Amino acid sequence: MKISVVRRIQISQRASLAVRLLSVLVALLLGAVLMAALGHHPVAVYSELISGAVGTATRQRETVKIAVPLLGAALAITPAFKMRFWNIGAEGQILAGGIAAGYFALFWIGRMPTVLLLLVMFLAAVLAGGIWGFIPAVFRAKWGTNETLFTLMLNYIILGLITFLQNGPWKSPTSTFPQIPMFHASLHLPKILGVHFGWIFFLLLVVGMYIYMSKTQQGYELGAVGGSVEAARYAGVNIGTTMLRTMLISGGICGAVGFFQVAGANYTLTQNTAGGVGFTAITVAWLAGLNPFAMVPICLFLSVLQKGAGAIQTTFGIPASASEVLTGLILFCMLAGEFFLRYRLVRSKKGVAANG
């Protein structure tokens, strides 16, 4: 006997809900075992995790601030993933946008009106991120290179560039450490309900991305290429053009994330400007099934976990590694639940194909 993985044709809403609830329950139970092994009461830990993320207005704002770049990165990789172009370079594209915005923030302050300068910073960030995403698309379209490795390696190149800037031409003259100066206060983005207005931008982009993916000809072409390149080519889709356009959009949105991070959250540029959201966004996209609207609650949930994990470290003295393991267990169980919603395991005799 052997076990085969077969894609499900369909699953009832009741069964789907049951699998998701079971995955959450298993995650909580595994987390409870971990906390008990560390000598802490699981209920108290979970209560502090939630309170640490949403217990006060200040904590709520901080949690939303974490969710904003994560949502932006998830939206950015969505069209590329729909096309089955595995853009693993969102981190680098975010940093490229941050570098472009940072250049104008540091060297053009006072040379044009503040509002115009912020607009230039935004456009420069979008363009830089788009170019950083466009490069691997060109190589994939022209020479068939592996986009996963290509986009991943570009992340390290842009990190090296930031290190050079920190230690060289952009180094703060008033600091003994290699760091880039803080932006002028006039270039700090205004806040709406205590959070920079990037959250409104990306909520609007959720609607725009949904319309683009499901209601436009270009969105149809993404699905066609993702389903079968040969079938899409037979249907008249220009594969190369679709790849180039999609990665320009994907990288451009990542660049916008970089702008909002440096101008609305950190007020400077560092190697941690992206903060790992480019990789976490892959998990968001998978859990959401590339549905932009589903990404909103998922990003908020993951942000609650991240913010709450910091709170339980402080309150209970739990090591950072243990809180990360707790978060990882929850995510693992959620991903496992989504896997079994899309696939099923079938036992079959050796040599006989399973009938899906």
Helices and strands as residue ranges (DSSP letters): E 2-7, H 13-37, H 42-54, H 57-82, H 90-107, H 114-143, H 147-167, G 185-187, E 191-192, E 195-196, H 198-215, H 217-227, H 229-234, H 239-260, I 261-265, H 277-288, H 292-316, H 320-342, E 343-348
